[in-house]
Amino acid sequence: MATNNSFHHFSHGHHDLVLAVDYNFYGTRMVTASSDHRLKVWDRKDDGWTVTDVWKAHDAEVTDVKWNGPFVGEIIGSIGEDGLLRIWQEDVLEAPLSGRRFKRIYQQPSATRVPYMSLDFKNIGTETYLAVISRDGQLTVCEPVDHDNLSEWQILWQDYLCKTPQRTEETGFRLSWHHEKLPAWPAIMAGLDRKSLSLAVSVMDTVKIFRSDKDRKFYTAVELKGSDALIRDVAWANGSMRGFDVIATASKDGYVRVYEVHTPGVSETSASQSKHATEVSSGLKSPTHSKPNQSGIGAGLAGGPRSGRNEEQGRPGRVNQEARLAAELAAHSGAVWRVGFSQMGDLLVSTGDDGLVQVWKKANNDQWMQYAEVDAIGDN
């Protein structure tokens, strides 16, 4: 267990709640998003964090924020309750703390006039992709017209993932790209396109895994079931070399669930197939707790945003996959709100209503075990 000296405590300085935090690729910069309508960028310096700039980013609460990869400048994406997606780029010629150091280079309103709920960037080398989902379940996947200039974007695929919820109904939509360059090798051996884009999207109490095939059409590769309540967050672990994908969810019912996505017939010899892993299907209940040229993908999807999804089976570059519920962790006294993996994918972190930060690690017996606990709001 870590001592207090291992943590750096400081005031975030916002005038309201902080709703989202994200780090850059190297972990040297941090951005915080708040209900006070502002974004604040921090730089790590001498084992501490100093504010580089703060500015009003939206005309309402800023609900999510993400750093893009380091290949095309310092780029931040944000969404707010004003129904806007905005992309910001740092101008190093502007003075720190001027409120003008990060300039807006792109803005996209929600097509349904319902605020966005989650966004995420994916990078393949210098190529950038962006996914965003609104509170009524409309998913939008975008690509820049020119990958060297993120000021102009085009829609690759846009579709509703479920029946439009009632206005008074509580909803849960979150998304996470598979951030590595290549999919897991067994899926490639089975025929999955090496350039496939893979995206996990939580849709109320289910997670849908979308992949693109050789024709650059998205299809549903597998669904992750087992939650008895809304899913608040989803995270996709790095580590394709293990031969299967690992995805974690945070649920309103108080559980963190860890899934493994396998390619049948190819990854059957994976060491992860322990007696504790349970196949999840629609009929099986979860266990009890114990201008410029476009990229290849962009060119393939250029036929129209709503034609980007095709559920026809047997098309080139598609593989059948299955999900196994590897762990169901009684993590928190109340709803779990966020989950995230370490860079290597070997540590899982979760936070919930109880104010605790739980750290989980997979043991030698393939069981996910509690590794550490941090009381983020306690006196000690």
Buried (B, 14 or more C-beta within 10 A) or exposed (E): EEEEEEEEEEEBBBEEEBBBBBBBEEEEBBBBBBBBBBBBBBBBEEEEBEBBBBBEBBEBBBBBBBBBBEBBBBBBBBBBBBBBBBBBBBBEEBEEEEEEBBEBBBEBEBEBEBBBBBBBBBBBEEBBBBBBBBBBBBBBBBBBBBBEBBEEBBBBBBBBBBEEBEEEEEBBBBBBBBBBEBBBBBBBBBBBBEBBBBBBBBBBBBBBBBBBBBBBBBBBBBBBBBBEBBBBBBBBBBBBEBBBBBBBBBBBBBBBBBBBBBBEEBBEEBEBBEEBBBEBBEEEEBBEEEEEEBBEBBEBBBEEBEEBBBEEEEEEBBBEBBBBBBBBBEBBEBBBBBBBBEEEBBBBBBBBEBBBBBBBBBEEEBEBEEBEEBEEEEEE
